[in-house]
Amino acid sequence: MAVKTAIKVSNLAHTVNANTGDLTILNGINMDIKEGESVAIVGASGSGKSTLLGLLAGLDVNTSGEITLYDHAFSRLDEEERALIRGQYVGFIFQSFHLLPSLQAIENVMLPAELIGDKQARKTAESLLEQVGLSHRLTHYPNQLSGGEQQRVAIARAFASRPKILFADEPTGNLDEGNGKIIIEQLFELNASQGTTLVMVTHDNELAKKCDRHLVMSAGQLAEQT
């Protein structure tokens, strides 16, 4: 059976307005990512990695070209329709965690499960928090958790809606080496158990090595695919 294409990118370009005129962030990006594949996007700071990730996830709108997620072409969708696609297919892990400070750990994880109508949202959240080693922190608020614990809650939250595609932007970037290794292990364990397509931006060589493939960005273009 042929493996499905989860993400297809054709002639992608992105330009923003700057004080000195239009600034090209991405230009001429073409790539396919297969369902279940793990891909690391690497490259120097300022090469366009995080911009590309945000566009792939439908968090921003590209200037030209096409991004297709499971046959849904973003250029044909308005913001409301893109939001529906994100809810159906996409999970996202941010470098700065982005947990809601007024919600307990379990409530943060329950939220995306509730949004997709999971009647077992609490059970789902409890199970995921147990998998990331935080069953003893269910009722703690983000400001009562360490950085490593907050990122583990963020990972559990990203998997709560059982996304087909998980995007991660420097998931170990704000963590020390020890916590970084824990996060890497838990991220790939959850990824394998759910069969998710994983696309991440990282400067962490150990994390990148665990991925099936590397996309190397340079000056807004794909310099290499390995």
Secondary structure in CASP SS format (residue, H / E / C, confidence):
PFRMAT SS
TARGET T0000
AUTHOR 0000-0000-0000
METHOD secondary structure of the structure
MODEL  1
M C 1.00
A C 1.00
V C 1.00
K C 1.00
T E 1.00
A E 1.00
I E 1.00
K E 1.00
V E 1.00
S E 1.00
N E 1.00
L E 1.00
A E 1.00
H E 1.00
T E 1.00
V E 1.00
N E 1.00
A E 1.00
N C 1.00
T C 1.00
G E 1.00
D E 1.00
L E 1.00
T E 1.00
I E 1.00
L E 1.00
N E 1.00
G E 1.00
I E 1.00
N E 1.00
M E 1.00
D E 1.00
I E 1.00
K E 1.00
E C 1.00
G C 1.00
E C 1.00
S E 1.00
V E 1.00
A E 1.00
I E 1.00
V E 1.00
G E 1.00
A C 1.00
S C 1.00
G C 1.00
S C 1.00
G C 1.00
K H 1.00
S H 1.00
T H 1.00
L H 1.00
L H 1.00
G H 1.00
L H 1.00
L H 1.00
A C 1.00
G C 1.00
L C 1.00
D C 1.00
V C 1.00
N C 1.00
T C 1.00
S E 1.00
G E 1.00
E E 1.00
I E 1.00
T E 1.00
L E 1.00
Y C 1.00
D C 1.00
H E 1.00
A E 1.00
F H 1.00
S H 1.00
R H 1.00
L C 1.00
D C 1.00
E H 1.00
E H 1.00
E H 1.00
R H 1.00
A H 1.00
L H 1.00
I H 1.00
R H 1.00
G H 1.00
Q H 1.00
Y H 1.00
V E 1.00
G E 1.00
F E 1.00
I E 1.00
F C 1.00
Q C 1.00
S C 1.00
F C 1.00
H C 1.00
L C 1.00
L C 1.00
P C 1.00
S C 1.00
L C 1.00
Q C 1.00
A H 1.00
I H 1.00
E H 1.00
N H 1.00
V H 1.00
M H 1.00
L H 1.00
P H 1.00
A H 1.00
E H 1.00
L H 1.00
I C 1.00
G C 1.00
D C 1.00
K C 1.00
Q C 1.00
A H 1.00
R H 1.00
K H 1.00
T H 1.00
A H 1.00
E H 1.00
S H 1.00
L H 1.00
L H 1.00
E H 1.00
Q H 1.00
V C 1.00
G C 1.00
L C 1.00
S H 1.00
H H 1.00
R H 1.00
L C 1.00
T C 1.00
H C 1.00
Y C 1.00
P H 1.00
N H 1.00
Q H 1.00
L C 1.00
S C 1.00
G H 1.00
G H 1.00
E H 1.00
Q H 1.00
Q H 1.00
R H 1.00
V H 1.00
A H 1.00
I H 1.00
A H 1.00
R H 1.00
A H 1.00
F H 1.00
A C 1.00
S C 1.00
R C 1.00
P C 1.00
K C 1.00
I E 1.00
L E 1.00
F E 1.00
A E 1.00
D E 1.00
E C 1.00
P C 1.00
T C 1.00
G C 1.00
N C 1.00
L C 1.00
D C 1.00
E H 1.00
G H 1.00
N H 1.00
G H 1.00
K H 1.00
I H 1.00
I H 1.00
I H 1.00
E H 1.00
Q H 1.00
L H 1.00
F H 1.00
E H 1.00
L H 1.00
N H 1.00
A H 1.00
S H 1.00
Q H 1.00
G C 1.00
T C 1.00
T E 1.00
L E 1.00
V E 1.00
M E 1.00
V E 1.00
T C 1.00
H C 1.00
D C 1.00
N H 1.00
E H 1.00
L H 1.00
A H 1.00
K H 1.00
K C 1.00
C C 1.00
D C 1.00
R E 1.00
H E 1.00
L E 1.00
V E 1.00
M E 1.00
S E 1.00
A C 1.00
G C 1.00
Q E 1.00
L E 1.00
A E 1.00
E E 1.00
Q E 1.00
T C 1.00
END
